[in-house]
Amino acid sequence: MKTKDQVSALLGVCIVPAVLENISDVFENEQERIKKFYSSELYNNLQKPETGLWHLSAKTLAEMYRQEITEGHIDYPEEQS
């Protein structure tokens, strides 16, 4: 299992930028896109190492975030780790 610091580094360098790129069509304004993603349920759970969400692809995470935006909930995979 990754530590909180390891997950934080992964999020900042790899995961979040790739997810934000994958949702560029959802929010045209980059600042709005960043602000809304960082306040999302998905990001809240993504930053917790125990969820194992950090190992999912940016495309999968972006689709989960789209679901949160459009449907108001996220169907999490049964097993993240």
C-alpha atoms as one frame of an Amber mdcrd trajectory, in Angstrom:
protein
   0.000   0.000   0.000   1.187   3.506  -0.791   1.652   6.094   1.945  -0.304
   9.352   1.940   2.868  11.193   0.849   3.448   8.786  -2.050  -0.166   9.117
  -3.207   0.057  12.904  -2.882   3.142  12.955  -5.107   1.462  10.707  -7.692
  -1.623  12.911  -7.703   0.284  16.137  -8.200   2.725  14.942 -10.835   0.832
  12.348 -12.841  -2.770  11.655 -12.036  -4.506  15.009 -11.555  -2.963  16.713
 -14.611  -3.963  13.744 -16.787  -7.516  13.667 -15.397  -7.892  17.425 -15.890
  -6.743  17.025 -19.497  -9.333  14.284 -20.019 -12.138  16.553 -18.792 -11.144
  19.682 -20.688 -14.377  19.451 -22.687 -16.492  19.539 -19.516 -15.199  22.859
 -18.207 -13.605  25.152 -20.771 -12.273  27.485 -18.101  -9.129  25.895 -16.662
  -9.436  27.564 -13.264 -13.024  26.394 -12.895 -12.034  22.868 -13.951  -9.260
  22.737 -11.344 -11.368  24.246  -8.555 -14.323  21.924  -9.150 -12.172  18.809
  -9.438 -10.320  19.530  -6.192 -13.660  19.972  -4.397 -15.184  16.782  -5.848
 -16.101  13.559  -4.074 -13.789  11.706  -6.444 -10.765  13.793  -5.496 -11.632
  13.473  -1.816 -11.525   9.685  -2.159  -8.635   9.671  -4.616  -6.287  11.285
  -2.114  -6.916   8.539   0.459  -4.317   5.775  -0.080  -6.593   3.101   1.352
  -9.154   3.517  -1.449  -6.663   2.328  -4.065  -8.214   4.699  -6.617  -4.760
   6.134  -7.395  -3.907   3.042  -9.431  -6.773   3.542 -11.922  -6.029   5.126
 -15.283  -6.607   8.835 -15.830  -9.244   7.959 -18.422 -11.157   5.788 -15.949
 -10.924   8.459 -13.258 -12.120  11.104 -15.723 -15.136   8.939 -16.605 -15.894
   8.480 -12.915 -15.722  12.254 -12.459 -18.018  12.792 -15.446 -20.490  10.448
 -13.784 -20.245  12.455 -10.544 -20.961  15.672 -12.466 -23.798  14.358 -14.624
 -25.481  11.844 -12.316 -24.551  13.127  -8.878 -22.918   9.882  -7.787 -19.994
   7.623  -8.642 -20.096   3.889  -9.251 -16.779   2.839  -7.759 -15.112  -0.336
  -8.991 -15.605  -3.156  -6.502 -11.915  -3.653  -5.922  -9.467  -0.766  -6.258
  -6.298  -2.406  -4.969
